[in-house]
Amino acid sequence: MGLRPGRCYRKPHRPWTRQSRRKPRKGYVKGVPGSKIHQFNVGDVSKDYNAKLYLISEQNIQIRHNSLEAARIAAVHYLDQKLGQGNYFLRVRPYPHQVLRENPLATGAGADRFQQGMRASFGRPIGTAAIVKEGQIVMEIWLKQDQVKDGKEALRRAKHKLPLKYRTKFEAA
C-alpha cells in the first residue's frame, strides 16, 4: 500500500496520543515506525564559514519525515556537485516527533462483512511528522561568502520537496 497524499497530514494539529482514561489498559501509541531521516547534520562543521543561509517556513505546517529526507538529499546532492564534499555544513532543524496514524477502509467484494467503520478508529501508526511554526528555520547551510549563489540554489531545490511556502534568508557571519 502506497503513501497517502501529503495534503492528508499537512495541517498542524496534535491528535490524541493516548486513549481515554476510562480504559487504563490502553497506553500510548505502540510500534512507532522509525524516521527516514538518516543524518540531520551533513558536511564539515569545523571549517571557518563566513555566510549562513536559512530556509524559513512561512506558514504553520506538519512536514512528514520522508519530505524532510527528500529535501535534505536534494540539497546535499547539489552542494556536493558544485562545492565538493566537506566544503559546507547543512543542518535539518526540526525533528519528526508527531506520530501519524491512519484507519484504512477496506475495499472490494465482501468488505462490508469485516469493515468496522469508525469503531475503534484510533488508527495504526504509519509514520512521523515534524510540527513547524511560521517563521521557524527548517534547514540551514553554512558556507563561504563566494558560494552563496550555489547555496541559494540548493535551498531552492529543497523547497520543491517540502509542502507549502518557504523563504530563504541570508546572513553574513
Number of C-alpha atoms within 10 A of each C-alpha: 3 4 7 10 8 14 10 8 16 18 13 17 12 11 11 11 15 13 14 11 9 7 9 9 9 12 12 10 16 10 9 16 12 11 16 16 17 10 12 15 15 17 19 15 16 9 14 12 17 13 18 21 20 23 24 21 23 16 15 18 21 23 26 26 22 18 20 27 21 18 23 27 19 18 24 24 15 18 25 15 10 14 14 13 15 14 19 25 21 25 18 20 17 18 19 22 15 21 20 19 19 14 14 11 11 14 9 6 7 9 11 12 8 8 13 12 12 10 7 8 12 16 13 16 16 16 21 23 24 21 20 22 16 12 14 17 20 20 24 21 27 27 25 17 15 10 16 18 9 17 30 19 14 23 26 18 18 23 26 15 17 19 17 15 13 22 14 16 13 15 11 13 11
